[in-house]
Amino acid sequence: MPRKKKQRPAEENAVPIRWMDKQDLFQLLHISERTLQNWRSKGLLPFYRISGKIFYKESDLHELLHRHKQGGGGG
């Protein structure tokens, strides 16, 4: 009888989460601390507080930018 191939849990196949802090976002997007604070308070960019420090998921940032993309055409 052939052996069944063992399936891996979904999390083993998942893309690793890249965490970013505010300094990463300042350098990447050239935004001010106030802009980032506004995005958080308006619920535009989810954040995670760990031991008092705020972190953001890179995937959440990509989603924010995609939702607010304007013009440009192309794909």
N, CA and C atoms as an extended XYZ file, in Angstrom:
225
Properties=species:S:1:pos:R:3:atomname:S:1:resname:S:1:resid:I:1 pbc="F F F"
N         0.847       -1.179        0.000 N   MET     1
C         0.000        0.000        0.000 CA  MET     1
C         0.895        1.247        0.000 C   MET     1
N         0.672        2.196       -0.937 N   PRO     2
C         1.520        3.396       -0.986 CA  PRO     2
C         1.320        4.261        0.255 C   PRO     2
N         2.430        4.824        0.687 N   ARG     3
C         2.389        5.719        1.855 CA  ARG     3
C         1.876        7.088        1.432 C   ARG     3
N         1.068        7.664        2.301 N   LYS     4
C         0.581        9.018        2.045 CA  LYS     4
C         1.699       10.006        2.335 C   LYS     4
N         1.778       11.003        1.496 N   LYS     5
C         2.752       12.063        1.710 CA  LYS     5
C         2.257       12.944        2.847 C   LYS     5
N         3.116       13.184        3.811 N   LYS     6
C         2.741       14.002        4.962 CA  LYS     6
C         2.604       15.462        4.528 C   LYS     6
N         1.467       16.069        4.869 N   GLN     7
C         1.244       17.471        4.513 CA  GLN     7
C         1.846       18.382        5.571 C   GLN     7
N         2.385       19.477        5.110 N   ARG     8
C         2.951       20.467        6.019 CA  ARG     8
C         1.858       21.405        6.501 C   ARG     8
N         1.965       21.849        7.730 N   PRO     9
C         1.006       22.866        8.202 CA  PRO     9
C         1.108       24.122        7.349 C   PRO     9
N         0.007       24.834        7.210 N   ALA    10
C        -0.049       26.022        6.351 CA  ALA    10
C         1.014       27.041        6.711 C   ALA    10
N         1.309       27.188        8.012 N   GLU    11
C         2.268       28.226        8.394 CA  GLU    11
C         3.679       27.942        7.903 C   GLU    11
N         4.015       26.683        7.608 N   GLU    12
C         5.335       26.379        7.079 CA  GLU    12
C         5.485       26.874        5.652 C   GLU    12
N         4.379       26.995        4.937 N   ASN    13
C         4.404       27.452        3.550 CA  ASN    13
C         4.174       28.955        3.441 C   ASN    13
N         3.848       29.582        4.534 N   ALA    14
C         3.513       31.010        4.522 CA  ALA    14
C         4.772       31.865        4.320 C   ALA    14
N         4.560       33.022        3.741 N   VAL    15
C         5.643       33.995        3.575 CA  VAL    15
C         5.955       34.585        4.945 C   VAL    15
N         7.226       34.674        5.297 N   PRO    16
C         7.557       35.248        6.612 CA  PRO    16
C         7.109       36.706        6.712 C   PRO    16
N         6.680       37.096        7.887 N   ILE    17
C         6.251       38.474        8.120 CA  ILE    17
C         7.475       39.351        8.306 C   ILE    17
N         7.492       40.471        7.607 N   ARG    18
C         8.568       41.448        7.799 CA  ARG    18
C         7.993       42.576        8.639 C   ARG    18
N         8.586       42.783        9.800 N   TRP    19
C         8.149       43.825       10.717 CA  TRP    19
C         8.982       45.075       10.482 C   TRP    19
N         8.320       46.225       10.554 N   MET    20
C         8.996       47.505       10.351 CA  MET    20
C         8.658       48.413       11.521 C   MET    20
N         9.603       49.284       11.888 N   ASP    21
C         9.306       50.286       12.911 CA  ASP    21
C         9.168       51.643       12.229 C   ASP    21
N         8.917       52.670       13.024 N   LYS    22
C         8.649       53.982       12.424 CA  LYS    22
C         9.846       54.515       11.636 C   LYS    22
N        11.054       54.222       12.091 N   GLN    23
C        12.230       54.706       11.368 CA  GLN    23
C        12.305       54.094        9.973 C   GLN    23
N        11.942       52.817        9.873 N   ASP    24
C        11.909       52.165        8.559 CA  ASP    24
C        10.940       52.891        7.629 C   ASP    24
N         9.753       53.222        8.163 N   LEU    25
C         8.749       53.892        7.333 CA  LEU    25
C         9.166       55.313        6.967 C   LEU    25
N         9.777       56.030        7.914 N   PHE    26
C        10.246       57.392        7.615 CA  PHE    26
C        11.226       57.371        6.444 C   PHE    26
N        12.170       56.444        6.492 N   GLN    27
C        13.200       56.373        5.449 CA  GLN    27
C        12.632       55.879        4.120 C   GLN    27
N        11.736       54.917        4.178 N   LEU    28
C        11.179       54.337        2.969 CA  LEU    28
C        10.234       55.287        2.245 C   LEU    28
N         9.359       55.964        3.008 N   LEU    29
C         8.304       56.776        2.405 CA  LEU    29
C         8.550       58.278        2.462 C   LEU    29
N         9.574       58.687        3.203 N   HIS    30
C         9.871       60.121        3.372 CA  HIS    30
C         8.658       60.858        3.933 C   HIS    30
N         8.100       60.301        4.996 N   ILE    31
C         6.962       60.924        5.672 CA  ILE    31
C         7.386       61.385        7.053 C   ILE    31
N         6.581       62.249        7.638 N   SER    32
C         6.875       62.753        8.975 CA  SER    32
C         6.266       61.841       10.033 C   SER    32
N         6.691       62.038       11.261 N   GLU    33
C         6.136       61.277       12.372 CA  GLU    33
C         4.647       61.588       12.532 C   GLU    33
N         4.277       62.842       12.298 N   ARG    34
C         2.877       63.248       12.412 CA  ARG    34
C         1.994       62.534       11.375 C   ARG    34
N         2.505       62.398       10.148 N   THR    35
C         1.753       61.684        9.109 CA  THR    35
C         1.510       60.247        9.535 C   THR    35
N         2.542       59.595       10.041 N   LEU    36
C         2.407       58.213       10.486 CA  LEU    36
C         1.414       58.108       11.645 C   LEU    36
N         1.475       59.063       12.545 N   GLN    37
C         0.536       59.095       13.669 CA  GLN    37
C        -0.906       59.266       13.162 C   GLN    37
N        -1.088       60.121       12.177 N   ASN    38
C        -2.421       60.314       11.584 CA  ASN    38
C        -2.941       59.025       10.956 C   ASN    38
N        -2.085       58.317       10.233 N   TRP    39
C        -2.492       57.057        9.611 CA  TRP    39
C        -2.940       56.049       10.669 C   TRP    39
N        -2.208       56.015       11.790 N   ARG    40
C        -2.576       55.095       12.875 CA  ARG    40
C        -3.915       55.485       13.478 C   ARG    40
N        -4.065       56.768       13.807 N   SER    41
C        -5.286       57.212       14.492 CA  SER    41
C        -6.527       57.112       13.606 C   SER    41
N        -6.354       57.228       12.282 N   LYS    42
C        -7.473       57.092       11.349 CA  LYS    42
C        -7.739       55.635       10.989 C   LYS    42
N        -6.905       54.743       11.478 N   GLY    43
C        -7.080       53.321       11.184 CA  GLY    43
C        -6.630       52.931        9.788 C   GLY    43
N        -5.845       53.774        9.149 N   LEU    44
C        -5.378       53.481        7.795 CA  LEU    44
C        -4.281       52.424        7.778 C   LEU    44
N        -3.474       52.393        8.831 N   LEU    45
C        -2.356       51.461        8.898 CA  LEU    45
C        -2.380       50.738       10.239 C   LEU    45
N        -2.698       49.447       10.224 N   PRO    46
C        -2.704       48.693       11.484 CA  PRO    46
C        -1.317       48.695       12.117 C   PRO    46
N        -1.287       48.647       13.433 N   PHE    47
C        -0.006       48.618       14.132 CA  PHE    47
C        -0.081       47.648       15.296 C   PHE    47
N         1.078       47.277       15.778 N   TYR    48
C         1.210       46.298       16.844 CA  TYR    48
C         2.175       46.866       17.873 C   TYR    48
N         1.743       46.900       19.125 N   ARG    49
C         2.586       47.447       20.191 CA  ARG    49
C         3.168       46.279       20.977 C   ARG    49
N         4.482       46.216       21.000 N   ILE    50
C         5.192       45.164       21.715 CA  ILE    50
C         6.170       45.824       22.672 C   ILE    50
N         5.950       45.600       23.961 N   SER    51
C         6.787       46.203       25.016 CA  SER    51
C         6.916       47.710       24.824 C   SER    51
N         5.818       48.347       24.445 N   GLY    52
C         5.796       49.798       24.314 CA  GLY    52
C         6.268       50.331       22.976 C   GLY    52
N         6.842       49.488       22.130 N   LYS    53
C         7.315       49.934       20.822 CA  LYS    53
C         6.304       49.524       19.754 C   LYS    53
N         6.089       50.410       18.783 N   ILE    54
C         5.095       50.169       17.733 CA  ILE    54
C         5.782       49.591       16.498 C   ILE    54
N         5.153       48.535       15.972 N   PHE    55
C         5.642       47.888       14.759 CA  PHE    55
C         4.517       47.798       13.741 C   PHE    55
N         4.917       47.674       12.480 N   TYR    56
C         3.983       47.578       11.364 CA  TYR    56
C         4.389       46.385       10.510 C   TYR    56
N         3.393       45.728        9.917 N   LYS    57
C         3.688       44.643        8.982 CA  LYS    57
C         3.900       45.265        7.607 C   LYS    57
N         4.933       44.812        6.929 N   GLU    58
C         5.200       45.300        5.579 CA  GLU    58
C         4.001       45.042        4.670 C   GLU    58
N         3.337       43.906        4.848 N   SER    59
C         2.172       43.586        4.007 CA  SER    59
C         1.030       44.577        4.230 C   SER    59
N         0.859       45.061        5.473 N   ASP    60
C        -0.174       46.071        5.745 CA  ASP    60
C         0.158       47.383        5.048 C   ASP    60
N         1.438       47.727        5.016 N   LEU    61
C         1.865       48.941        4.314 CA  LEU    61
C         1.574       48.814        2.817 C   LEU    61
N         1.881       47.650        2.240 N   HIS    62
C         1.605       47.426        0.813 CA  HIS    62
C         0.109       47.562        0.524 C   HIS    62
N        -0.710       47.028        1.408 N   GLU    63
C        -2.163       47.138        1.230 CA  GLU    63
C        -2.619       48.593        1.280 C   GLU    63
N        -2.084       49.363        2.223 N   LEU    64
C        -2.423       50.788        2.323 CA  LEU    64
C        -2.064       51.514        1.034 C   LEU    64
N        -0.866       51.288        0.544 N   LEU    65
C        -0.424       51.969       -0.670 CA  LEU    65
C        -1.263       51.541       -1.874 C   LEU    65
N        -1.604       50.265       -1.935 N   HIS    66
C        -2.426       49.776       -3.048 CA  HIS    66
C        -3.819       50.397       -3.020 C   HIS    66
N        -4.411       50.506       -1.820 N   ARG    67
C        -5.755       51.098       -1.700 CA  ARG    67
C        -5.781       52.553       -2.128 C   ARG    67
N        -4.657       53.240       -1.952 N   HIS    68
C        -4.626       54.675       -2.243 CA  HIS    68
C        -3.871       55.005       -3.525 C   HIS    68
N        -3.600       53.984       -4.320 N   LYS    69
C        -2.912       54.201       -5.588 CA  LYS    69
C        -3.789       55.041       -6.507 C   LYS    69
N        -3.166       56.003       -7.185 N   GLN    70
C        -3.921       56.860       -8.091 CA  GLN    70
C        -3.242       56.868       -9.458 C   GLN    70
N        -4.055       56.776      -10.491 N   GLY    71
C        -3.547       56.903      -11.856 CA  GLY    71
C        -2.417       55.930      -12.153 C   GLY    71
N        -1.534       56.335      -13.016 N   GLY    72
C        -0.360       55.558      -13.343 CA  GLY    72
C        -0.585       54.490      -14.400 C   GLY    72
N        -1.811       54.035      -14.561 N   GLY    73
C        -2.075       53.002      -15.557 CA  GLY    73
C        -1.218       51.775      -15.283 C   GLY    73
N        -0.889       51.043      -16.304 N   GLY    74
C        -0.024       49.871      -16.180 CA  GLY    74
C        -0.550       48.869      -15.196 C   GLY    74
N         0.251       47.865      -14.866 N   GLY    75
C        -0.221       46.846      -13.984 CA  GLY    75
C         0.777       46.508      -13.026 C   GLY    75
